[in-house]
Amino acid sequence: MTANEYRAALTKLGLSQVGAAPLLGVSPRTAQTYAAEGPSGPAALAIRLLLELPKEKRGKFIEPKSSRT
């Protein structure tokens, strides 16, 4: 997954770069680095798997933007 694909996937999932960090098990800085350089293999796999889930099932993993701080 390229950096562009990563950023597009986060947009589709409704996640910010910092918001993706806890989901991916990385620091906010690492999640931001992924946006510039592309994610690691495990992070890319996690993002791809989330994209495969129906939107109604993603809520188990992703909090809606309105409830995030």
Biopython code that builds the backbone (N, CA, C, O; Angstrom):
import numpy as np
from Bio.PDB.StructureBuilder import StructureBuilder

atoms = [
    (1, "MET", "N", (0.852, -1.166, 0.000)),
    (1, "MET", "CA", (0.000, 0.000, 0.000)),
    (1, "MET", "C", (0.902, 1.234, 0.000)),
    (1, "MET", "O", (1.820, 1.357, 0.810)),
    (2, "THR", "N", (0.618, 2.123, -0.911)),
    (2, "THR", "CA", (1.391, 3.358, -0.986)),
    (2, "THR", "C", (0.859, 4.375, 0.021)),
    (2, "THR", "O", (-0.199, 4.184, 0.619)),
    (3, "ALA", "N", (1.608, 5.450, 0.194)),
    (3, "ALA", "CA", (1.163, 6.525, 1.079)),
    (3, "ALA", "C", (-0.148, 7.125, 0.578)),
    (3, "ALA", "O", (-1.037, 7.429, 1.373)),
    (4, "ASN", "N", (-0.270, 7.296, -0.740)),
    (4, "ASN", "CA", (-1.512, 7.832, -1.305)),
    (4, "ASN", "C", (-2.682, 6.895, -1.044)),
    (4, "ASN", "O", (-3.769, 7.351, -0.690)),
    (5, "GLU", "N", (-2.480, 5.609, -1.210)),
    (5, "GLU", "CA", (-3.543, 4.632, -0.949)),
    (5, "GLU", "C", (-3.937, 4.636, 0.528)),
    (5, "GLU", "O", (-5.114, 4.521, 0.869)),
    (6, "TYR", "N", (-2.948, 4.767, 1.384)),
    (6, "TYR", "CA", (-3.198, 4.824, 2.830)),
    (6, "TYR", "C", (-4.070, 6.025, 3.169)),
    (6, "TYR", "O", (-5.071, 5.891, 3.873)),
    (7, "ARG", "N", (-3.689, 7.205, 2.667)),
    (7, "ARG", "CA", (-4.467, 8.413, 2.950)),
    (7, "ARG", "C", (-5.881, 8.301, 2.398)),
    (7, "ARG", "O", (-6.834, 8.723, 3.053)),
    (8, "ALA", "N", (-6.028, 7.744, 1.212)),
    (8, "ALA", "CA", (-7.360, 7.565, 0.623)),
    (8, "ALA", "C", (-8.191, 6.586, 1.446)),
    (8, "ALA", "O", (-9.391, 6.789, 1.632)),
    (9, "ALA", "N", (-7.559, 5.531, 1.936)),
    (9, "ALA", "CA", (-8.269, 4.539, 2.743)),
    (9, "ALA", "C", (-8.735, 5.159, 4.056)),
    (9, "ALA", "O", (-9.857, 4.904, 4.495)),
    (10, "LEU", "N", (-7.890, 5.967, 4.684)),
    (10, "LEU", "CA", (-8.294, 6.620, 5.925)),
    (10, "LEU", "C", (-9.487, 7.542, 5.679)),
    (10, "LEU", "O", (-10.407, 7.599, 6.495)),
    (11, "THR", "N", (-9.473, 8.249, 4.576)),
    (11, "THR", "CA", (-10.600, 9.114, 4.233)),
    (11, "THR", "C", (-11.867, 8.289, 4.063)),
    (11, "THR", "O", (-12.924, 8.651, 4.581)),
    (12, "LYS", "N", (-11.764, 7.198, 3.350)),
    (12, "LYS", "CA", (-12.929, 6.328, 3.131)),
    (12, "LYS", "C", (-13.446, 5.758, 4.445)),
    (12, "LYS", "O", (-14.653, 5.589, 4.618)),
    (13, "LEU", "N", (-12.545, 5.463, 5.364)),
    (13, "LEU", "CA", (-12.923, 4.912, 6.660)),
    (13, "LEU", "C", (-13.348, 5.989, 7.657)),
    (13, "LEU", "O", (-13.839, 5.672, 8.740)),
    (14, "GLY", "N", (-13.164, 7.251, 7.298)),
    (14, "GLY", "CA", (-13.523, 8.336, 8.197)),
    (14, "GLY", "C", (-12.556, 8.505, 9.344)),
    (14, "GLY", "O", (-12.947, 8.921, 10.435)),
    (15, "LEU", "N", (-11.301, 8.188, 9.109)),
    (15, "LEU", "CA", (-10.278, 8.278, 10.147)),
    (15, "LEU", "C", (-9.266, 9.366, 9.820)),
    (15, "LEU", "O", (-8.908, 9.568, 8.659)),
    (16, "SER", "N", (-8.814, 10.055, 10.840)),
    (16, "SER", "CA", (-7.680, 10.954, 10.676)),
    (16, "SER", "C", (-6.412, 10.114, 10.820)),
    (16, "SER", "O", (-6.466, 8.952, 11.222)),
    (17, "GLN", "N", (-5.285, 10.711, 10.491)),
    (17, "GLN", "CA", (-4.022, 9.986, 10.664)),
    (17, "GLN", "C", (-3.798, 9.666, 12.130)),
    (17, "GLN", "O", (-3.412, 8.548, 12.471)),
    (18, "VAL", "N", (-4.038, 10.639, 13.000)),
    (18, "VAL", "CA", (-3.855, 10.414, 14.436)),
    (18, "VAL", "C", (-4.926, 9.455, 14.960)),
    (18, "VAL", "O", (-4.647, 8.637, 15.836)),
    (19, "GLY", "N", (-6.131, 9.548, 14.436)),
    (19, "GLY", "CA", (-7.211, 8.653, 14.854)),
    (19, "GLY", "C", (-6.966, 7.206, 14.464)),
    (19, "GLY", "O", (-7.479, 6.292, 15.109)),
    (20, "ALA", "N", (-6.190, 6.992, 13.417)),
    (20, "ALA", "CA", (-5.880, 5.634, 12.977)),
    (20, "ALA", "C", (-4.839, 4.962, 13.872)),
    (20, "ALA", "O", (-4.744, 3.735, 13.898)),
    (21, "ALA", "N", (-4.070, 5.749, 14.596)),
    (21, "ALA", "CA", (-2.962, 5.209, 15.397)),
    (21, "ALA", "C", (-3.393, 4.127, 16.378)),
    (21, "ALA", "O", (-2.817, 3.040, 16.352)),
    (22, "PRO", "N", (-4.386, 4.370, 17.250)),
    (22, "PRO", "CA", (-4.745, 3.315, 18.207)),
    (22, "PRO", "C", (-5.321, 2.075, 17.520)),
    (22, "PRO", "O", (-5.134, 0.952, 17.987)),
    (23, "LEU", "N", (-6.005, 2.288, 16.433)),
    (23, "LEU", "CA", (-6.566, 1.167, 15.678)),
    (23, "LEU", "C", (-5.455, 0.275, 15.124)),
    (23, "LEU", "O", (-5.583, -0.949, 15.086)),
    (24, "LEU", "N", (-4.373, 0.908, 14.699)),
    (24, "LEU", "CA", (-3.256, 0.169, 14.107)),
    (24, "LEU", "C", (-2.218, -0.257, 15.145)),
    (24, "LEU", "O", (-1.285, -0.994, 14.826)),
    (25, "GLY", "N", (-2.379, 0.202, 16.378)),
    (25, "GLY", "CA", (-1.435, -0.169, 17.429)),
    (25, "GLY", "C", (-0.090, 0.522, 17.306)),
    (25, "GLY", "O", (0.946, -0.034, 17.669)),
    (26, "VAL", "N", (-0.120, 1.749, 16.785)),
    (26, "VAL", "CA", (1.119, 2.509, 16.620)),
    (26, "VAL", "C", (0.944, 3.883, 17.257)),
    (26, "VAL", "O", (-0.163, 4.266, 17.634)),
    (27, "SER", "N", (2.034, 4.611, 17.371)),
    (27, "SER", "CA", (1.968, 5.962, 17.912)),
    (27, "SER", "C", (1.355, 6.892, 16.867)),
    (27, "SER", "O", (1.372, 6.583, 15.675)),
    (28, "PRO", "N", (0.811, 8.032, 17.311)),
    (28, "PRO", "CA", (0.299, 9.002, 16.345)),
    (28, "PRO", "C", (1.363, 9.434, 15.336)),
    (28, "PRO", "O", (1.063, 9.624, 14.157)),
    (29, "ARG", "N", (2.592, 9.586, 15.795)),
    (29, "ARG", "CA", (3.685, 9.986, 14.885)),
    (29, "ARG", "C", (3.911, 8.923, 13.805)),
    (29, "ARG", "O", (4.121, 9.256, 12.639)),
    (30, "THR", "N", (3.868, 7.653, 14.192)),
    (30, "THR", "CA", (4.054, 6.579, 13.210)),
    (30, "THR", "C", (2.919, 6.587, 12.200)),
    (30, "THR", "O", (3.155, 6.405, 11.005)),
    (31, "ALA", "N", (1.691, 6.796, 12.660)),
    (31, "ALA", "CA", (0.553, 6.858, 11.738)),
    (31, "ALA", "C", (0.721, 8.013, 10.756)),
    (31, "ALA", "O", (0.342, 7.889, 9.592)),
    (32, "GLN", "N", (1.280, 9.124, 11.203)),
    (32, "GLN", "CA", (1.541, 10.251, 10.315)),
    (32, "GLN", "C", (2.677, 9.922, 9.336)),
    (32, "GLN", "O", (2.644, 10.340, 8.178)),
    (33, "THR", "N", (3.667, 9.183, 9.801)),
    (33, "THR", "CA", (4.754, 8.765, 8.916)),
    (33, "THR", "C", (4.219, 7.863, 7.804)),
    (33, "THR", "O", (4.646, 7.962, 6.654)),
    (34, "TYR", "N", (3.283, 6.987, 8.160)),
    (34, "TYR", "CA", (2.660, 6.129, 7.138)),
    (34, "TYR", "C", (2.047, 6.969, 6.027)),
    (34, "TYR", "O", (2.089, 6.572, 4.862)),
    (35, "ALA", "N", (1.477, 8.124, 6.365)),
    (35, "ALA", "CA", (0.849, 8.982, 5.362)),
    (35, "ALA", "C", (1.871, 9.582, 4.402)),
    (35, "ALA", "O", (1.539, 9.937, 3.271)),
    (36, "ALA", "N", (3.103, 9.690, 4.858)),
    (36, "ALA", "CA", (4.166, 10.233, 4.014)),
    (36, "ALA", "C", (4.948, 9.155, 3.273)),
    (36, "ALA", "O", (5.393, 9.367, 2.145)),
    (37, "GLU", "N", (5.115, 7.992, 3.914)),
    (37, "GLU", "CA", (5.995, 6.960, 3.365)),
    (37, "GLU", "C", (5.299, 5.647, 3.035)),
    (37, "GLU", "O", (5.894, 4.769, 2.410)),
    (38, "GLY", "N", (4.053, 5.507, 3.449)),
    (38, "GLY", "CA", (3.335, 4.248, 3.272)),
    (38, "GLY", "C", (3.405, 3.429, 4.542)),
    (38, "GLY", "O", (4.400, 3.491, 5.265)),
    (39, "PRO", "N", (2.358, 2.656, 4.828)),
    (39, "PRO", "CA", (2.306, 1.881, 6.063)),
    (39, "PRO", "C", (3.144, 0.611, 6.001)),
    (39, "PRO", "O", (3.536, 0.142, 4.932)),
    (40, "SER", "N", (3.403, 0.075, 7.189)),
    (40, "SER", "CA", (4.077, -1.219, 7.276)),
    (40, "SER", "C", (3.138, -2.293, 6.735)),
    (40, "SER", "O", (1.948, -2.046, 6.537)),
    (41, "GLY", "N", (3.675, -3.470, 6.502)),
    (41, "GLY", "CA", (2.855, -4.576, 5.993)),
    (41, "GLY", "C", (1.660, -4.892, 6.881)),
    (41, "GLY", "O", (0.542, -4.982, 6.374)),
    (42, "PRO", "N", (1.854, -5.066, 8.196)),
    (42, "PRO", "CA", (0.709, -5.369, 9.067)),
    (42, "PRO", "C", (-0.332, -4.244, 9.108)),
    (42, "PRO", "O", (-1.534, -4.511, 9.137)),
    (43, "ALA", "N", (0.126, -2.996, 9.109)),
    (43, "ALA", "CA", (-0.814, -1.870, 9.122)),
    (43, "ALA", "C", (-1.602, -1.817, 7.817)),
    (43, "ALA", "O", (-2.808, -1.572, 7.825)),
    (44, "ALA", "N", (-0.924, -2.043, 6.708)),
    (44, "ALA", "CA", (-1.609, -2.057, 5.412)),
    (44, "ALA", "C", (-2.651, -3.166, 5.375)),
    (44, "ALA", "O", (-3.755, -2.965, 4.868)),
    (45, "LEU", "N", (-2.311, -4.319, 5.902)),
    (45, "LEU", "CA", (-3.256, -5.436, 5.936)),
    (45, "LEU", "C", (-4.472, -5.081, 6.783)),
    (45, "LEU", "O", (-5.605, -5.356, 6.386)),
    (46, "ALA", "N", (-4.249, -4.475, 7.939)),
    (46, "ALA", "CA", (-5.362, -4.087, 8.807)),
    (46, "ALA", "C", (-6.296, -3.107, 8.100)),
    (46, "ALA", "O", (-7.517, -3.241, 8.176)),
    (47, "ILE", "N", (-5.725, -2.134, 7.421)),
    (47, "ILE", "CA", (-6.534, -1.154, 6.684)),
    (47, "ILE", "C", (-7.318, -1.845, 5.579)),
    (47, "ILE", "O", (-8.509, -1.586, 5.405)),
    (48, "ARG", "N", (-6.659, -2.715, 4.837)),
    (48, "ARG", "CA", (-7.353, -3.427, 3.747)),
    (48, "ARG", "C", (-8.492, -4.294, 4.278)),
    (48, "ARG", "O", (-9.557, -4.362, 3.665)),
    (49, "LEU", "N", (-8.275, -4.950, 5.404)),
    (49, "LEU", "CA", (-9.332, -5.777, 5.989)),
    (49, "LEU", "C", (-10.515, -4.924, 6.441)),
    (49, "LEU", "O", (-11.669, -5.311, 6.258)),
    (50, "LEU", "N", (-10.231, -3.775, 7.024)),
    (50, "LEU", "CA", (-11.314, -2.874, 7.420)),
    (50, "LEU", "C", (-12.115, -2.400, 6.217)),
    (50, "LEU", "O", (-13.339, -2.285, 6.286)),
    (51, "LEU", "N", (-11.432, -2.128, 5.124)),
    (51, "LEU", "CA", (-12.130, -1.692, 3.915)),
    (51, "LEU", "C", (-13.024, -2.786, 3.341)),
    (51, "LEU", "O", (-14.026, -2.491, 2.689)),
    (52, "GLU", "N", (-12.670, -4.038, 3.580)),
    (52, "GLU", "CA", (-13.463, -5.164, 3.087)),
    (52, "GLU", "C", (-14.748, -5.371, 3.890)),
    (52, "GLU", "O", (-15.713, -5.946, 3.386)),
    (53, "LEU", "N", (-14.756, -4.904, 5.135)),
    (53, "LEU", "CA", (-15.939, -5.078, 5.973)),
    (53, "LEU", "C", (-17.074, -4.183, 5.488)),
    (53, "LEU", "O", (-16.835, -3.067, 5.028)),
    (54, "PRO", "N", (-18.310, -4.672, 5.590)),
    (54, "PRO", "CA", (-19.438, -3.774, 5.318)),
    (54, "PRO", "C", (-19.406, -2.610, 6.303)),
    (54, "PRO", "O", (-18.963, -2.773, 7.440)),
    (55, "LYS", "N", (-19.870, -1.444, 5.877)),
    (55, "LYS", "CA", (-19.805, -0.250, 6.721)),
    (55, "LYS", "C", (-20.433, -0.466, 8.089)),
    (55, "LYS", "O", (-19.917, 0.031, 9.090)),
    (56, "GLU", "N", (-21.532, -1.195, 8.146)),
    (56, "GLU", "CA", (-22.216, -1.400, 9.420)),
    (56, "GLU", "C", (-21.406, -2.259, 10.391)),
    (56, "GLU", "O", (-21.643, -2.204, 11.598)),
    (57, "LYS", "N", (-20.472, -3.038, 9.899)),
    (57, "LYS", "CA", (-19.632, -3.880, 10.762)),
    (57, "LYS", "C", (-18.355, -3.162, 11.214)),
    (57, "LYS", "O", (-17.717, -3.581, 12.180)),
    (58, "ARG", "N", (-17.985, -2.093, 10.526)),
    (58, "ARG", "CA", (-16.755, -1.371, 10.878)),
    (58, "ARG", "C", (-16.851, -0.710, 12.235)),
    (58, "ARG", "O", (-15.831, -0.480, 12.885)),
    (59, "GLY", "N", (-18.067, -0.400, 12.678)),
    (59, "GLY", "CA", (-18.260, 0.287, 13.949)),
    (59, "GLY", "C", (-17.692, -0.466, 15.133)),
    (59, "GLY", "O", (-17.398, 0.141, 16.163)),
    (60, "LYS", "N", (-17.532, -1.765, 15.013)),
    (60, "LYS", "CA", (-16.932, -2.544, 16.094)),
    (60, "LYS", "C", (-15.461, -2.185, 16.283)),
    (60, "LYS", "O", (-14.888, -2.417, 17.348)),
    (61, "PHE", "N", (-14.865, -1.624, 15.255)),
    (61, "PHE", "CA", (-13.442, -1.316, 15.279)),
    (61, "PHE", "C", (-13.156, 0.183, 15.240)),
    (61, "PHE", "O", (-12.139, 0.650, 15.753)),
    (62, "ILE", "N", (-14.071, 0.924, 14.622)),
    (62, "ILE", "CA", (-13.867, 2.349, 14.423)),
    (62, "ILE", "C", (-14.996, 3.112, 15.102)),
    (62, "ILE", "O", (-16.171, 2.871, 14.825)),
    (63, "GLU", "N", (-14.638, 4.030, 15.990)),
    (63, "GLU", "CA", (-15.628, 4.892, 16.619)),
    (63, "GLU", "C", (-16.068, 5.959, 15.620)),
    (63, "GLU", "O", (-15.256, 6.443, 14.831)),
    (64, "PRO", "N", (-17.340, 6.326, 15.648)),
    (64, "PRO", "CA", (-17.774, 7.436, 14.776)),
    (64, "PRO", "C", (-17.011, 8.710, 15.120)),
    (64, "PRO", "O", (-16.635, 8.919, 16.273)),
    (65, "LYS", "N", (-16.783, 9.552, 14.129)),
    (65, "LYS", "CA", (-16.020, 10.787, 14.342)),
    (65, "LYS", "C", (-16.620, 11.641, 15.445)),
    (65, "LYS", "O", (-15.882, 12.268, 16.205)),
    (66, "SER", "N", (-17.931, 11.680, 15.549)),
    (66, "SER", "CA", (-18.571, 12.561, 16.514)),
    (66, "SER", "C", (-18.257, 12.178, 17.964)),
    (66, "SER", "O", (-18.317, 13.037, 18.844)),
    (67, "SER", "N", (-17.925, 10.922, 18.232)),
    (67, "SER", "CA", (-17.638, 10.515, 19.609)),
    (67, "SER", "C", (-16.149, 10.558, 19.941)),
    (67, "SER", "O", (-15.758, 10.317, 21.083)),
    (68, "ARG", "N", (-15.314, 10.867, 18.938)),
    (68, "ARG", "CA", (-13.872, 10.972, 19.184)),
    (68, "ARG", "C", (-13.527, 12.366, 19.647)),
    (68, "ARG", "O", (-14.205, 13.335, 19.306)),
    (69, "THR", "N", (-12.463, 12.460, 20.430)),
    (69, "THR", "CA", (-12.013, 13.781, 20.873)),
    (69, "THR", "C", (-10.694, 14.118, 20.245)),
    (69, "THR", "O", (-10.148, 15.193, 20.495)),
]
sb = StructureBuilder()
sb.init_structure("model")
sb.init_model(0)
sb.init_chain("A")
sb.init_seg("    ")
for serial, (resi, resn, name, xyz) in enumerate(atoms, 1):
    if name == "N":
        sb.init_residue(resn, " ", resi, " ")
    sb.init_atom(name, np.array(xyz, "f"), 0.0, 1.0, " ", f" {name:<3s}", serial, name[0])
structure = sb.get_structure()
